[in-house]
Amino acid sequence: MPRAENPPRGSLCVGSRREFLWQAGAGFAGLALTGLLDGDGFFSSPAVAATLRQGAPALPLPHRPAPAKACIFLFMYGGPSQMDLFDYKPELNRRHGQTASLEQRRRDVKPGRLLGSRRLFRQHGKSGLWCSDALPLLSTQMDKLAVIKSLYADSFAHGSAMIQMNSGRVLQGWPSMGSWLAHGLGTENRNLPGYVVMLDPRGGPISGPANWSSGFMPAAYQGTVFRATGNPILNLESASGTPPSMQRDLVDTLNELNAEHLASRPGYTELQARIANYELAFQLQRTAPEALDLAGESPSTLEAYGINEPKPDSHPLALGPAPFGKQCLIARRLVERGVRFIQIYHGGGHQQQNWDAHFGVEENLRIHCPEIDRPITALLQDLEQRGLLDSTVVVWGGEFGRQAVSQGDKDGRDHNPKGFTYWLAGGGVKGGTSYGETDELGHEAAVDKHHIRDLHATLLHLMGLDHNKLTYFYGGLNQKLTGVQEAEVIRSLLA
């Protein structure tokens, strides 16, 4: 049996404004509207409002008990180089400068000059996992990580590869993983979105909002972009001089108009989502700034994340740890407040502004590794010290990896979806695990190969969801994040 079908069709009241608000209050029990109407004296007694709140729908139950309640996805936009970070390839270094024929684009096999890594690799911790000196602080946390080195995907292009990593498909229009989690598990905090996205200050990823789209699911399941500086959510604040009572009346009127429109289009879920989103936006004017306010964090915490570090002068494109550190700390705060899925994109703009190392892989590493090394280390330690790591899955990786051959005259590396590395940590993950192998050059997954659909199945499993049961009826089929092809949970990564 499928886990869930499309939300049942229905219509809202189109009578008087008071009748509409009554029905809307019941329909969105637990959201801002019930409390606001109660505060305005709308209900006949406080007991009536309390009854509506108690009637709020319960959260969906997971398919199986699972330790993980939340997921933080650290997305390295551009595609980090696996053989320069976690996938040690001494044979590639030995054959540096030699010629090898490799598939450098889809079905385009041609000779290229092998490019060994300039990075020094060492084994770390009790597990002996390999990590390069590009990430000296994160290397101290290897016993927490489960590193899979044998993932592969389908696209050599950034746009479609990112869409596939987020939604399981290379085409736009499908729900992203955060939307699937929202559909399957709901949100534990009705005053904050269940799915939050934070972007690099240098710019968002290619394909933009399609990466956190809800696709054919209700719009309420899409990601909400939070900004780490300035107003957390663009266009959320009320107009200057607008009193709360006037804003409340405006939201009520908009909801009434949407309800009248919905009555003639009962299957149009975007209108239902819009009404709910107006209410959530009203509440977010208070809750979002509080969640992003770091004033109450200790000086030692801010220092650990590198938040007060100045922008370095080592490279004009380098930002240092402060921006990403702030986002990682906000992610921890959002997990504490019940947000289900937080995705942070590191890298923005083009090429050396992200992990797309066409014009020099060594320069790319010098820009970006110091930006993430300290914040990610602090995040893992902070979650552990607060007892949150066992209930939070942390995921690191990009849309693909890099080539074993040199590109251009600056020793860059081109795109490579044929073999790349991800790591997981936290709830239900077997730390200190190295799983899978690429070939001796690090170019293609060779041992224990897994398509990224298996990674998706594994992440759902860690959150208590069965990828075969988590479905949504659309286009005459019960659609799944993992698609129609067989997928499997990568059990060697599980504790």
Helices and strands as residue ranges (DSSP letters): H 17-27, H 32-39, H 46-54, E 70-76, G 82-84, H 90-94, E 99-105, E 108-113, E 121-124, E 129-132, G 138-144, E 145-152, H 158-167, H 177-185, E 195-198, G 208-212, G 219-221, E 224-225, H 244-263, H 269-292, H 299-305, H 322-336, E 341-346, G 351-353, H 361-385, G 389-391, E 392-397, E 401-402, E 415-416, E 420-426, E 433-435, E 437-438, E 445-447, E 450-451, H 452-462, E 472-474, E 477-479, G 491-493
